[in-house]
Amino acid sequence: MQTPLLDPDVADSAPVDPVLTSYDERHLVTYLRLLDAEAHGADWKKVARIVLHIDPDREPSRARSAFDSHLARAKWMADHRYRDLLRGRVTK
């Protein structure tokens, strides 16, 4: 498993592959931060600005789309694929 980056920039959308990717490995901390923010009821705009490094005032549709796709990927990983990370099973 690659070492996750602590505060990486993100792509405009998270992967949708049915398997874990190297992007997922690099962005594990990002996914955890998104899940934590959601659990605490944080405003998505603040999360987009701080965690995803996208200004929702300047790029509202890009920020919302990136937020939604990365949060969905984070939930998918938490529900289905975290065991693969622990076992070092990443295919892309």
C-alpha positions as CSV (number, residue, x, y, z in Angstrom):
1,M,0.0,0.0,0.0
2,Q,1.2,3.5,-0.8
3,T,1.6,6.0,2.0
4,P,-1.5,8.2,2.0
5,L,-0.8,11.9,1.5
6,L,-1.9,14.2,4.3
7,D,-3.4,17.0,2.3
8,P,-3.4,16.3,-1.4
9,D,-5.1,18.1,-4.1
10,V,-8.0,16.1,-5.7
11,A,-9.2,15.4,-9.1
12,D,-12.5,16.9,-10.2
13,S,-14.2,13.5,-9.5
14,A,-13.2,10.5,-7.5
15,P,-12.7,7.1,-9.2
16,V,-15.8,5.0,-9.8
17,D,-13.9,1.7,-10.4
18,P,-15.4,-1.3,-8.6
19,V,-11.9,-1.9,-7.1
20,L,-9.5,0.2,-5.0
21,T,-7.2,2.3,-7.0
22,S,-3.8,4.0,-6.4
23,Y,-5.8,7.3,-6.3
24,D,-7.8,5.8,-3.4
25,E,-4.7,4.9,-1.5
26,R,-3.2,8.4,-2.0
27,H,-6.4,10.0,-0.9
28,L,-7.3,7.8,2.1
29,V,-6.8,10.7,4.5
30,T,-9.0,12.9,2.3
31,Y,-11.8,10.3,2.4
32,L,-11.5,10.0,6.2
33,R,-11.7,13.8,6.6
34,L,-14.8,13.9,4.5
35,L,-16.5,11.2,6.5
36,D,-15.5,12.9,9.7
37,A,-16.9,16.3,8.4
38,E,-20.1,14.7,7.4
39,A,-20.5,13.0,10.8
40,H,-20.1,16.4,12.5
41,G,-22.5,18.1,10.2
42,A,-19.9,20.4,8.6
43,D,-21.0,22.7,5.8
44,W,-20.0,21.2,2.4
45,K,-18.7,24.5,1.2
46,K,-16.2,24.7,4.1
47,V,-15.2,21.1,3.5
48,A,-14.7,21.7,-0.2
49,R,-12.5,24.7,0.5
50,I,-10.4,23.1,3.3
51,V,-10.2,19.5,2.4
52,L,-10.6,19.5,-1.4
53,H,-8.8,22.9,-2.0
54,I,-11.7,24.1,-4.3
55,D,-13.3,27.5,-3.7
56,P,-17.0,27.0,-3.9
57,D,-17.6,30.7,-4.3
58,R,-15.5,30.8,-7.5
59,E,-16.3,27.3,-8.8
60,P,-19.6,26.3,-7.3
61,S,-20.5,23.4,-9.7
62,R,-16.9,22.0,-9.7
63,A,-16.7,22.2,-5.9
64,R,-20.1,20.5,-5.4
65,S,-19.4,17.8,-7.9
66,A,-16.0,17.0,-6.5
67,F,-17.4,17.0,-2.9
68,D,-20.2,14.7,-3.9
69,S,-18.1,12.2,-5.8
70,H,-15.3,12.1,-3.2
71,L,-17.8,11.7,-0.3
72,A,-19.6,8.9,-2.2
73,R,-16.3,7.1,-2.8
74,A,-15.4,7.5,0.9
75,K,-18.6,5.9,1.9
76,W,-18.2,3.1,-0.7
77,M,-14.7,2.4,0.7
78,A,-15.9,2.5,4.3
79,D,-18.7,0.1,3.5
80,H,-17.1,-2.3,1.1
81,R,-13.4,-2.0,0.5
82,Y,-11.5,-1.0,3.6
83,R,-10.6,-4.7,4.1
84,D,-8.8,-4.6,0.8
85,L,-6.7,-1.7,1.9
86,L,-5.7,-3.5,5.1
87,R,-4.7,-6.5,3.0
88,G,-2.8,-4.4,0.5
89,R,-5.1,-5.2,-2.4
90,V,-5.1,-2.3,-4.8
91,T,-5.3,-3.1,-8.5
92,K,-4.9,0.2,-10.4
